[in-house]
Structure formats: C-alpha cells, structure tokens
Amino acid sequence: MTEKKNKDKVVAFRLSQEDFAQFEEKLASSNMKRSEFFREIFLNSNVNLTVKSSPTKNLKQLIFYYNKSSNNINQIAYQLNSAHLSEKVSERLYKSVANALIDIRELLLSGVKDAD
C-alpha cells in the first residue's frame, strides 16, 4: 500500500475575472477537485516555460539612478508648486522651471525606454 504524503504547503495566485472564468470551465470539465486539478497540471503535465533573464548590472544601476533622479525631480516640483502658490516666485520663473523639469523627465524616460 502506498504511503499517503502530507500535503501541508499551500500555493496561491491571482487571476483576472476573465482568466478565472476559463479556469472554472476547465476545472468543471475535469471532474476533479481544485487541488487535484492543480497537482495534475503542475506536477504531471509537460509545460514549456520561458525563463526571464535577470536584469543586467548596468540595467540595475540605471534603474537606481533613474529612481534617485525621479525622487529629486518630484521634490523640486513640489517646492516649485509650493513657492508658486504662495507667490514667492514669479509666473515667468515658475513656467521656466516647470518646463525644464518636463524636459529632464522626457530625457530620463527616453533613456530608460531603450535600456535592455
């Protein structure tokens, strides 16, 4: 007689409403319990997986600097807006700095878009 394995590890994941409907259809047509269905699919089927490569060191460094720059730009924009609302800076200076921040943001986005 085969020994019963203790199944004490729980695996969970999320599905969209559309994907869940497909899952429910397949589960119903299998005449299996949900756990049996998952075990059959994940342990006994021949599935081809595409493994995503981890980000390169250069990409990680680029993302790090992008995040730091974005944070600094947000802080400058916050201070600029506060100064503008309290009328500490002129409308002309406000627009000039805001446009410069927009240009910097566009340059950052174009650089990141082409990475890896």
Beta strands, then each sheet from edge to edge (+ up, - down):
end
